[in-house]
Amino acid sequence: MAKRDYYEILGLAQNASEGELKKAYRRLAMKYHPDRNSEDKDAEEKFKECKEAYEILSDSRKRAAYDQFGHAGVDPSMAGGPGFGRGGGGFGSDIFDEMFSNIFGGGQGGSSVRRGADLRYELTINLEQAVAGVTEKIQFPALTQCSDCRGSGVKSGSKPLNCKVCGGRGQIRMQQGFFSVQQTCPQCRGAGKIITDPCGACGGQGRVRKNKTLSVDIPPGVDNGDRIRLAGEGEPGSKNGPPGDLYVEIRVREHPIFTREGTTLYCDVPISFATATLGGELEVPTLQDRVNLKVPPETQSGKMFRLRGKGVTSVRNGMVGDLLCRVTIETPVNLSKKQKELLRAFDDSVRDSKEKHSPKASSWLDGVKKFFEDMKT
């Protein structure tokens, strides 16, 4: 039985943010949790399905593999790709424990340590850079870990105090009828500690906003909308939590000569009437070098010529595309009197000939003639 798409399971688009992912999983996990649907086997299967989807998509490396290869990129039984992490079993997960500890009790104590937010940066490059690859420096304002307190939020030389309300546990237990419910401590907001002497540089937040400069290695073959993940280069986590990631989204400028579709490049090559009629050879630019293109006699405008291996290298499988050159016959301008006379003489000789030198035009004129004759009858 084929597996459903993970994004479809969670009701999300492929470009969903981490926050949207977490929110969707919370909602569906609450809806289908076995403790709420003890006699509904279908709900249990949906819960497992949601959990599996979230475990893959919440891990940035697994998500990148899934986006590129589908289920084969994350399922060891289909294609044991290295580096795509460990599998999980049962119902346990960090988000699950955090979400249901307030309803069903348990948990391992609250904490204000949180992973930093992911960041997105839009980088515009030209087509040559996209095809060949390039290293670009980027600069952007971002929250960074406070160097004075090293992210703790506490002034140097001071220590936070245990919260008196929860006793340093970060959670309080409340009795609601027959049930004992754990809730995040409202005093310390789950930290278990109270900062009485905050860091002056960051105001106790553990993070400050500064300009950040990074070098981004862009691989050959990237295209519009491709994203490059820089692990750990997002915002720092709160209270020494792990940092988020930076996603660099690629935008490619329009090129004056070439257009691109996937790994195929296209360009229009203007040729003279004489070259189109008699044939010839001309030099055609590519993104790598110049090549000679042989134009056979009697070439019609719009004919496409394929130059194999002169396109774009795929960033996904390494295959190289082609360059398709479409010839367009250019009408001569600024002719001298003598040139015009010669052209008229040539036209007269063609008209007087019994040969069909312009088969398409002749066919079109015959069609027009028949059209008017039919109108008269």
C-alpha positions as CSV (number, residue, x, y, z in Angstrom):
1,M,0.0,0.0,0.0
2,A,1.4,3.4,-1.0
3,K,2.2,5.9,1.7
4,R,0.3,9.2,1.7
5,D,2.3,12.4,1.2
6,Y,3.5,13.7,4.6
7,Y,2.5,17.3,3.8
8,E,-1.0,16.1,2.7
9,I,-1.4,14.2,6.0
10,L,-0.7,17.4,8.0
11,G,-2.7,19.6,5.6
12,L,0.3,21.8,4.7
13,A,2.0,23.2,1.7
14,Q,5.6,22.0,1.0
15,N,7.0,25.4,2.0
16,A,5.3,25.4,5.4
17,S,7.3,27.0,8.2
18,E,8.4,25.2,11.3
19,G,5.7,27.0,13.3
20,E,3.0,26.0,10.9
21,L,4.2,22.4,11.0
22,K,4.2,22.3,14.8
23,K,0.7,23.9,15.0
24,A,-0.8,21.5,12.5
25,Y,0.7,18.5,14.4
26,R,-0.6,19.7,17.7
27,R,-4.1,20.1,16.4
28,L,-4.2,16.7,14.7
29,A,-2.5,14.9,17.6
30,M,-5.1,16.2,20.0
31,K,-7.9,15.2,17.7
32,Y,-6.7,11.6,17.1
33,H,-4.9,10.8,20.3
34,P,-5.7,7.2,21.5
35,D,-6.6,8.3,25.0
36,R,-9.4,10.4,23.5
37,N,-10.5,7.7,21.0
38,S,-10.0,4.5,22.9
39,E,-12.5,2.5,20.8
40,D,-11.7,4.0,17.4
41,K,-8.9,2.0,15.6
42,D,-9.1,4.4,12.6
43,A,-8.2,7.3,14.9
44,E,-5.2,5.4,16.3
45,E,-3.9,4.8,12.8
46,K,-4.3,8.5,11.9
47,F,-2.5,9.4,15.0
48,K,0.4,7.2,14.1
49,E,0.4,8.6,10.6
50,C,0.5,12.2,11.8
51,K,3.3,11.4,14.2
52,E,5.4,9.7,11.5
53,A,4.8,12.7,9.2
54,Y,5.9,15.2,11.9
55,E,9.0,13.2,12.9
56,I,10.2,13.4,9.4
57,L,9.3,17.0,8.5
58,S,10.4,18.4,11.9
59,D,13.9,17.1,11.3
60,S,15.5,19.5,8.7
61,R,17.8,16.9,7.3
62,K,15.1,14.3,6.9
63,R,12.8,16.9,5.5
64,A,15.3,17.9,2.8
65,A,15.8,14.2,1.9
66,Y,12.0,13.7,1.7
67,D,11.5,16.9,-0.4
68,Q,14.1,15.6,-2.9
69,F,13.5,11.8,-3.0
70,G,10.0,11.3,-1.4
71,H,9.5,8.3,0.9
72,A,12.6,6.6,-0.6
73,G,14.8,9.3,0.9
74,V,13.7,8.6,4.5
75,D,12.6,5.0,4.6
76,P,15.6,2.7,5.3
77,S,13.7,-0.3,3.9
78,M,13.5,1.6,0.5
79,A,16.9,3.3,0.3
80,G,19.1,3.3,3.4
81,G,20.5,6.7,2.8
82,P,23.3,7.6,5.3
83,G,22.9,10.4,7.7
84,F,19.1,10.6,7.8
85,G,18.9,9.7,11.5
86,R,17.3,7.3,13.8
87,G,13.8,6.0,13.6
88,G,11.3,6.3,16.4
89,G,8.8,4.0,18.0
90,G,5.7,4.2,20.2
91,F,4.0,7.5,20.9
92,G,6.8,9.4,22.6
93,S,8.2,12.6,21.2
94,D,9.3,15.9,22.7
95,I,6.3,17.8,21.3
96,F,4.0,15.0,22.4
97,D,5.3,15.0,26.0
98,E,5.1,18.8,26.1
99,M,1.5,18.9,24.7
100,F,-0.1,16.1,26.8
101,S,1.7,16.6,30.1
102,N,-0.8,19.3,30.9
103,I,-3.8,17.0,30.1
104,F,-2.7,13.6,31.3
105,G,0.0,14.4,33.9
106,G,3.6,13.3,33.8
107,G,6.3,15.0,31.9
108,Q,9.9,15.8,32.9
109,G,9.4,19.3,34.3
110,G,9.0,22.5,32.4
111,S,11.8,24.5,30.8
112,S,12.0,27.8,29.0
113,V,14.9,26.4,26.9
114,R,13.7,26.7,23.3
115,R,15.2,26.1,19.9
116,G,15.8,29.3,17.9
117,A,13.7,30.3,15.0
118,D,14.6,29.4,11.4
119,L,15.5,32.4,9.2
120,R,15.0,32.9,5.5
121,Y,17.2,35.0,3.2
122,E,16.4,35.7,-0.5
123,L,19.6,35.8,-2.6
124,T,19.5,37.0,-6.2
125,I,22.2,35.8,-8.6
126,N,22.7,35.8,-12.4
127,L,22.2,32.8,-14.7
128,E,25.9,32.3,-15.1
129,Q,26.4,32.0,-11.4
130,A,23.4,29.6,-11.1
131,V,24.8,27.3,-13.8
132,A,28.5,27.3,-12.7
133,G,28.0,27.7,-8.9
134,V,29.4,30.5,-6.8
135,T,30.3,31.5,-3.2
136,E,28.4,34.6,-2.1
137,K,28.7,36.7,1.0
138,I,25.4,37.7,2.6
139,Q,24.7,40.1,5.5
140,F,21.5,40.4,7.4
141,P,20.2,41.6,10.8
142,A,19.6,38.7,13.2
143,L,19.3,37.8,16.9
144,T,22.6,36.4,18.1
145,Q,23.6,35.0,21.4
146,C,24.6,37.7,23.9
147,S,28.4,37.6,24.4
148,D,28.2,39.1,27.9
149,C,26.0,36.4,29.5
150,R,26.6,33.6,26.9
151,G,22.8,33.3,26.4
152,S,21.8,32.7,30.0
153,G,20.2,36.2,30.4
154,V,21.9,36.5,33.9
155,K,24.4,39.2,34.7
156,S,27.9,38.0,35.0
157,G,28.7,36.9,38.6
158,S,25.0,36.4,39.5
159,K,22.9,33.3,39.6
160,P,19.1,32.9,39.0
161,L,17.0,31.8,42.0
162,N,14.7,28.8,42.2
163,C,11.1,29.8,41.6
164,K,9.2,29.7,44.9
165,V,5.9,28.9,43.3
166,C,6.9,25.7,41.6
167,G,10.0,24.9,43.7
168,G,12.2,25.0,40.6
169,R,10.3,22.3,38.7
170,G,8.8,24.7,36.2
171,Q,5.3,23.1,36.6
172,I,2.6,23.2,39.2
173,R,0.0,20.5,39.9
174,M,-3.6,21.5,40.3
175,Q,-6.6,19.4,41.4
176,Q,-9.6,19.6,39.0
177,G,-12.3,17.3,40.3
178,F,-11.1,13.7,40.2
179,F,-8.1,14.7,38.1
180,S,-4.7,16.0,39.0
181,V,-3.4,18.2,36.2
182,Q,0.1,19.6,35.6
183,Q,0.4,23.1,34.2
184,T,3.3,25.4,33.3
185,C,4.2,27.6,36.3
186,P,2.8,31.1,35.6
187,Q,5.5,32.7,37.7
188,C,8.6,31.4,35.9
189,R,6.9,30.4,32.7
190,G,8.3,26.9,32.9
191,A,12.0,27.9,33.5
192,G,12.0,26.9,37.1
193,K,14.3,29.8,37.8
194,I,13.7,33.6,38.4
195,I,16.3,36.0,37.1
196,T,16.7,38.8,39.7
197,D,19.8,40.4,38.2
198,P,19.4,40.4,34.4
199,C,22.3,40.9,32.0
200,G,22.5,44.6,31.1
201,A,23.5,44.0,27.5
202,C,20.5,41.9,26.5
203,G,18.0,42.8,29.2
204,G,17.8,39.2,30.4
205,Q,16.8,37.8,27.0
206,G,20.1,36.1,26.3
207,R,20.0,37.4,22.7
208,V,20.8,40.7,21.0
209,R,20.2,41.9,17.4
210,K,23.3,42.4,15.3
211,N,24.3,42.3,11.6
212,K,25.5,38.8,10.7
213,T,27.8,38.0,7.7
214,L,28.0,34.5,6.2
215,S,29.5,32.9,3.1
216,V,27.1,30.8,1.1
217,D,28.3,28.0,-1.2
218,I,25.8,27.8,-4.1
219,P,26.2,24.5,-6.0
220,P,26.1,24.4,-9.8
221,G,22.6,24.0,-11.3
222,V,20.4,25.8,-8.8
223,D,17.2,27.3,-10.0
224,N,14.6,29.8,-9.0
225,G,13.0,28.8,-5.7
226,D,15.7,26.4,-4.6
227,R,16.6,26.6,-1.0
228,I,20.0,26.1,0.7
229,R,20.0,25.2,4.3
230,L,22.7,26.4,6.6
231,A,22.3,24.4,9.8
232,G,22.6,26.3,13.1
233,E,22.8,29.7,11.4
234,G,19.3,30.8,12.4
235,E,18.4,32.6,15.5
236,P,19.9,31.3,18.8
237,G,17.6,29.4,21.1
238,S,16.3,31.1,24.3
239,K,18.2,30.3,27.5
240,N,21.0,28.4,25.7
241,G,18.6,26.4,23.6
242,P,19.9,25.1,20.2
243,P,19.9,27.5,17.3
244,G,17.6,27.4,14.3
245,D,18.7,27.1,10.7
246,L,19.1,29.6,7.9
247,Y,17.4,28.9,4.6
248,V,18.8,30.8,1.6
249,E,16.2,31.0,-1.2
250,I,17.6,31.5,-4.7
251,R,16.3,34.0,-7.2
252,V,17.9,34.0,-10.7
253,R,17.8,37.2,-12.8
254,E,16.6,37.2,-16.4
255,H,19.3,36.8,-19.0
256,P,19.6,38.9,-22.1
257,I,20.3,35.9,-24.4
258,F,19.2,32.7,-22.7
259,T,16.1,31.4,-21.1
260,R,15.9,28.3,-18.9
261,E,13.5,25.5,-18.3
262,G,14.9,23.0,-15.9
263,T,18.3,21.8,-17.3
264,T,17.5,23.1,-20.9
265,L,18.6,26.4,-22.2
266,Y,17.0,28.3,-25.1
267,C,18.2,31.1,-27.3
268,D,17.2,32.8,-30.5
269,V,19.9,33.1,-33.2
270,P,19.2,35.7,-36.0
271,I,20.5,34.7,-39.4
272,S,20.5,36.5,-42.8
273,F,18.2,35.5,-45.7
274,A,21.3,34.4,-47.7
275,T,22.5,32.1,-44.9
276,A,19.1,30.6,-44.5
277,T,18.8,30.0,-48.2
278,L,22.4,28.9,-49.1
279,G,23.4,27.5,-45.7
280,G,26.5,28.4,-43.7
281,E,28.3,28.3,-40.4
282,L,28.0,30.8,-37.5
283,E,29.4,31.1,-34.0
284,V,26.9,30.7,-31.2
285,P,27.6,31.6,-27.6
286,T,27.0,29.2,-24.7
287,L,27.4,29.9,-21.0
288,Q,30.7,28.0,-21.1
289,D,32.3,28.9,-24.4
290,R,31.5,29.5,-28.1
291,V,30.5,26.7,-30.6
292,N,30.1,26.6,-34.4
293,L,26.6,25.9,-35.6
294,K,26.1,24.6,-39.1
295,V,23.0,25.9,-40.8
296,P,21.9,23.7,-43.8
297,P,20.6,25.2,-47.0
298,E,16.9,26.1,-47.2
299,T,16.6,26.5,-43.4
300,Q,13.2,27.9,-42.4
301,S,12.7,30.6,-39.8
302,G,11.9,29.0,-36.4
303,K,13.9,25.8,-37.0
304,M,15.4,24.5,-33.7
305,F,19.0,23.2,-33.4
306,R,20.1,21.1,-30.4
307,L,23.5,21.5,-28.9
308,R,23.9,18.5,-26.6
309,G,25.6,18.9,-23.2
310,K,25.6,22.7,-23.5
311,G,22.7,23.2,-21.0
312,V,22.6,23.1,-17.2
313,T,23.9,20.4,-14.9
314,S,21.2,19.1,-12.6
315,V,21.8,19.9,-9.0
316,R,19.9,16.7,-8.1
317,N,21.3,14.0,-10.3
318,G,24.3,15.5,-12.1
319,M,22.8,15.0,-15.6
320,V,23.6,17.8,-18.1
321,G,20.9,19.3,-20.3
322,D,21.1,20.8,-23.8
323,L,21.0,24.2,-25.5
324,L,18.3,24.6,-28.1
325,C,18.9,27.3,-30.6
326,R,16.0,28.7,-32.7
327,V,17.0,30.5,-35.9
328,T,15.1,33.5,-36.9
329,I,15.6,35.0,-40.4
330,E,16.3,38.7,-40.1
331,T,14.8,41.1,-42.7
332,P,17.5,43.4,-44.1
333,V,17.2,47.1,-43.5
334,N,18.8,50.3,-44.9
335,L,19.2,48.8,-48.4
336,S,20.8,50.9,-51.1
337,K,19.0,51.6,-54.4
338,K,21.1,49.0,-56.2
339,Q,20.5,46.4,-53.5
340,K,16.7,47.0,-53.8
341,E,16.9,46.6,-57.6
342,L,18.8,43.3,-57.2
343,L,16.2,42.1,-54.7
344,R,13.3,42.9,-57.0
345,A,15.1,41.2,-59.9
346,F,15.6,38.1,-57.7
347,D,11.9,38.2,-56.7
348,D,10.8,38.5,-60.3
349,S,13.0,35.5,-61.3
350,V,11.4,33.4,-58.5
351,R,7.9,34.4,-59.5
352,D,8.5,33.5,-63.2
353,S,10.0,30.1,-62.3
354,K,7.8,27.1,-62.5
355,E,9.4,25.6,-59.4
356,K,7.7,26.2,-56.0
357,H,10.4,28.1,-54.1
358,S,8.1,29.1,-51.3
359,P,5.9,26.0,-50.7
360,K,4.2,27.4,-47.6
361,A,3.4,30.7,-49.2
362,S,2.1,29.0,-52.3
363,S,-0.1,26.7,-50.3
364,W,-1.4,29.7,-48.3
365,L,-2.2,31.7,-51.5
366,D,-4.0,28.7,-53.0
367,G,-6.1,28.5,-49.8
368,V,-7.0,32.2,-49.9
369,K,-7.9,31.9,-53.6
370,K,-10.2,28.9,-52.9
371,F,-11.7,30.8,-50.0
372,F,-12.8,33.7,-52.1
373,E,-14.1,31.4,-54.9
374,D,-16.2,29.5,-52.4
375,M,-17.7,32.8,-51.2
376,K,-18.9,33.7,-54.7
377,T,-20.7,30.4,-55.1
